[in-house]
Amino acid sequence: MVGRTLGPDVHERLTAVQGRVVRSLAIGDGASGTGPLVVILPGLGLPFYTLRTARALVSRGVDCTVLDLPGFGSGRPWPTRPNIHAIGLTAARWLESEAADRPVVVLGHSTGAQAALTAALALGVRRRRLSLVMAGPTFTPGQRRLPRLARTTPLAYRNDGPHELDPVEVYRGRTGIIAMLQGSLRDAPEERIVHLATPVTVTAGVHDAYAPVEWLDRLATSARCAPSVRTSLLDGSHNNLFTHPDEVAELVGLAARDAAAAD
């Protein structure tokens, strides 16, 4: 089985976080500057499909790094459990080590949005220049049972195709993906976001059945401690980080300005 080629502009970095090695994928110069840094937490721990959005951000002058958490993107030992909260806390520790003095946007997609919320809640206690983007956030209360989720899935991916994923990542993560999905179904982000004290953006593709507009609105209105809340429907369906990276990057650029202005 052959994996997808990441490209010459993708630089693999290894960082020790509490005795475990976290692999990250920096685009271009990555985390070398002092301006805002966008850190992406992929859905179901599958990094490949997020790289188009990462490149679109870098082309706009915003540094971007994809965190390979829980670690399905390589054959290395997983640095954390395949659980959204473990992933979010590991991401927060990585950021404290690697981006202590920079404005940061934590961009999570799909189950990664749930992990990103965990990271933002952990970081928000100690950091002001921070914003959160929850893209295609899973799962609505009505989808937290497998039969309903199974019926929704074909509609959520109506504009997407299997070529958007790296089959090797899926194979490496096959057992962990199931564990991540099970844990994500037990989460209630609409309850946790109440405690968020950083700017937040919630967004999804207009045809994303996992994240209908009513769900985005519920998350937005629940974020009552956030200093600013932005909602946006973009083109595409669930995987629009791959299919519409420029639109996603434009929106995330606004979140980067939120983070930089939060002094």
Residue pairs with C-beta under 8 A, 6 or more apart in sequence:
1 167
1 168
1 171
2 168
3 48
3 166
3 167
3 168
3 169
4 48
4 166
4 168
6 25
6 48
6 51
7 51
9 27
9 28
9 55
9 58
10 25
10 26
10 27
10 51
11 25
11 26
11 27
11 28
11 30
12 23
12 24
12 25
12 74
13 23
13 24
13 25
13 26
13 30
13 65
14 21
14 22
14 23
14 24
15 21
15 22
15 24
15 94
15 97
15 98
16 22
17 79
17 90
17 93
17 94
17 97
18 93
20 77
20 79
20 80
20 90
21 76
21 77
21 79
22 67
22 68
22 69
22 79
22 80
22 90
22 94
23 67
23 68
23 71
23 73
23 74
23 76
23 79
24 30
24 65
24 66
24 67
24 68
24 94
24 98
25 47
25 51
25 54
25 65
25 66
25 68
25 73
26 63
26 64
26 65
27 51
27 54
27 55
27 57
27 58
27 63
27 64
27 65
27 66
28 58
28 63
29 63
30 63
30 64
30 65
31 37
31 63
31 65
31 98
31 99
31 102
32 63
33 63
33 102
34 101
34 102
35 61
35 62
35 63
35 102
35 103
35 260
36 62
36 63
36 102
36 103
36 104
36 105
36 256
36 257
36 259
36 260
37 63
37 64
37 65
37 99
37 102
37 103
37 104
37 105
38 54
38 57
38 62
38 63
38 64
38 65
38 104
38 105
38 107
38 252
38 255
38 256
39 64
39 65
39 66
39 67
39 91
39 94
39 95
39 99
39 104
39 105
39 106
39 107
40 47
40 50
40 53
40 54
40 64
40 65
40 66
40 67
40 107
40 108
40 109
40 112
41 67
41 69
41 87
41 88
41 91
41 106
41 107
41 108
41 109
41 112
41 113
41 115
41 116
41 119
42 49
42 50
42 66
42 67
42 109
42 110
42 112
43 109
43 110
43 111
43 112
43 113
43 136
43 138
44 110
44 111
44 112
44 173
44 177
44 180
44 181
45 68
45 69
45 70
45 71
45 72
45 73
45 82
45 87
45 112
45 169
45 173
45 176
45 177
45 180
46 72
46 73
46 165
46 166
46 169
46 170
46 173
46 177
47 66
47 67
47 68
47 72
47 73
47 166
47 169
48 73
48 165
48 166
48 169
49 164
49 165
49 166
49 239
49 241
49 242
50 66
50 109
50 241
50 242
51 66
52 241
52 242
52 245
53 64
53 107
53 241
53 242
53 245
53 248
53 249
53 252
54 64
54 65
54 66
55 64
55 245
56 245
56 246
56 248
56 249
57 63
57 64
57 249
57 252
57 253
58 64
59 249
60 249
60 250
60 253
62 249
62 252
62 253
62 256
67 91
67 94
68 74
69 79
69 80
69 87
69 90
69 91
69 115
70 78
70 79
70 80
70 81
70 82
70 83
70 86
70 87
70 90
70 173
70 176
70 180
71 77
71 78
71 79
71 80
72 78
72 169
72 170
72 172
72 173
72 176
72 177
73 166
73 169
73 172
74 172
75 172
78 176
79 90
80 86
80 87
80 89
80 90
81 179
82 173
82 175
82 176
82 177
82 179
82 180
82 183
83 179
83 180
83 183
84 111
84 114
84 115
84 118
84 180
84 183
84 184
84 187
85 115
85 118
85 183
87 112
87 115
87 118
88 114
88 115
88 116
88 117
88 118
88 119
88 121
88 122
89 118
89 119
89 122
91 106
91 115
91 116
91 119
92 118
92 119
92 122
92 123
95 104
95 106
95 119
95 123
96 123
96 126
102 129
103 129
103 130
103 256
103 259
103 260
103 262
104 123
104 127
104 129
104 130
104 131
104 259
105 130
105 131
105 132
105 133
105 252
105 255
105 256
105 258
105 259
106 116
106 119
106 120
106 123
106 130
106 131
106 132
106 133
107 116
107 133
107 135
107 252
107 255
108 114
108 115
108 116
108 117
108 119
108 132
108 133
108 134
108 135
108 137
109 135
109 136
109 241
110 135
110 136
110 137
110 138
110 210
110 238
111 138
111 180
111 181
111 184
113 134
113 135
113 136
113 137
113 138
113 189
114 137
114 138
114 184
114 187
114 189
116 132
116 133
116 134
117 132
117 134
117 189
117 192
117 193
117 196
118 192
120 130
120 132
120 196
120 198
120 200
121 192
121 195
121 196
123 130
123 198
124 130
124 196
124 197
124 198
128 262
128 263
129 259
129 260
129 262
129 263
130 198
130 199
130 259
130 262
131 198
131 199
131 200
131 201
131 255
131 256
131 258
131 259
131 262
132 196
132 198
132 199
132 200
132 201
132 255
133 200
133 201
133 202
133 203
133 251
133 252
133 255
134 189
134 200
134 201
134 202
134 203
134 219
135 203
135 204
135 240
135 241
135 248
136 203
136 204
136 205
136 208
136 210
136 211
136 238
136 239
136 240
136 241
137 189
137 202
137 204
137 210
137 211
137 215
137 216
137 219
138 184
138 210
138 211
139 149
139 184
139 185
139 187
139 210
140 210
140 211
140 212
140 214
140 215
141 188
141 190
142 148
143 149
143 152
143 210
144 185
144 186
145 185
146 185
149 185
152 209
152 210
153 209
153 210
155 207
155 209
155 237
156 208
156 209
156 210
156 237
156 238
157 237
157 238
157 239
158 207
158 209
158 237
159 205
159 207
159 236
159 237
159 239
159 240
159 243
160 236
160 237
160 238
160 239
160 242
160 243
164 239
164 242
164 243
170 177
189 219
190 218
190 219
190 222
191 222
193 200
193 219
193 222
193 223
193 226
194 222
194 223
194 224
194 225
195 225
196 223
196 225
196 226
197 225
197 226
197 227
198 226
198 227
198 262
199 226
199 227
199 228
199 229
199 230
199 255
199 258
199 259
199 262
200 220
200 223
200 226
200 228
200 229
200 230
201 229
201 230
201 231
201 232
201 251
201 252
201 254
201 255
201 258
202 216
202 219
202 220
202 229
202 230
202 231
202 232
203 216
203 231
203 232
203 233
203 234
203 248
203 251
204 210
204 211
204 212
204 216
204 233
204 234
204 238
204 240
205 211
205 233
205 234
205 235
205 236
205 237
205 238
205 239
205 240
205 243
205 244
206 233
206 234
206 235
206 236
206 237
207 236
207 237
208 236
208 237
208 238
208 240
209 237
209 238
210 238
211 238
213 233
216 231
216 233
217 231
220 229
220 231
223 229
227 262
228 258
230 251
230 254
230 255
232 251
234 240
234 244
234 247
234 248
234 251
235 243
235 244
235 247
236 243
236 244
236 247
237 243
240 247
240 248
241 248
